Amino acid sequence: MSTLETPKSGTAVEEAPYVTIVLPCYNEQDHVIDEVERITKAMDSSGYTYELVAVDDCSTDATLAKLQEAAPHYPHLRIRAFHRNGGSGTVRRIGTQEARGEIVVWTDADMSYANERIPELVQILEKDSTIDQVVGARTSEEGSHKLLRVPAKWVIRKVAEMLAGQKIPDLNSGLRAFRKSVARPYLRLLPPGFSCVTTITLSFLMNQHDIYYLPTEYAKRAGKSKFSFVSDAYRYILQVLRMIMYFNPLKVLMPPALWLVAIGFVKGVWDMIQHPFYFPANTVMIFLSGLLIGSVALLADLIVRSRGE
């Protein structure tokens, strides 16, 4: 990804900060500076050393110009500009890889998240070393396509909870803080789109990293939503299955394998009773399908366990 960075003068950001806030910006010209102001005010009052990395994802409006114009007034602001649109996940991945802070915060520039509470997320990580990630768990849904989005997200979250074996109050909140050292091995798994937040949640959970869910307000976003219900919902559920397969394939594959074997066996017994020494082709296919899927599950689990990471 080719980028340019706005150089900063002065000594305010010479020393490595404690917190890096990654702020993806794509066509947010009408409110991006308000968001920068809100985050800056909260962090200045907190006493934490920080840098605010605003990444312009090749906006087609004046977002980048607005940021560059405001940069001299915000000594902790660092601007990154992509020459092609990489997606929310790409922005967060690169921003996290280049973060100088020990704690990395993800949020959005659409005025929807309570960014004035970012210091609160950081404080929880600072006070409790057993917690590796703090998620701003939304107490309401104000996104677009609400009638479709709420039940779809509930179903996806329940699937994730079943596969992960843990309760997940908010699977894909865009407001979160985590330890960079813990997240570093999982950054390569982040997809380019919105499901990156789902990925980082499941990556931590599947590797027994503790996540704290902090209830937060969620406002209606400013500007136009980039969320596409059909394509993004499909990517979310696909990413959930992909991540569980990556860390624990037996959770996905073994249940259907056992069910098919059991159904095939029971059906075979029934067929034997009805027609001695005759097995219909569908009985054989059901039983063999279960055996094949079970074999793939065991092989996938062996690969996961032998993978050096």
PyMOL commands that set and color helices and strands:
alter all, ss='L'
color gray80, all
select helices_A, chain A and resi 32-46+63-73+88-97+115-127+146-164+180-189+196-206+229-247+249-274+281-306
alter helices_A, ss='H'
color red, helices_A
select strands_A, chain A and resi 3-5+19-25+50-56+77-82+103-106+131-138+176-179+210-216
alter strands_A, ss='S'
color yellow, strands_A
deselect
rebuild
show_as cartoon
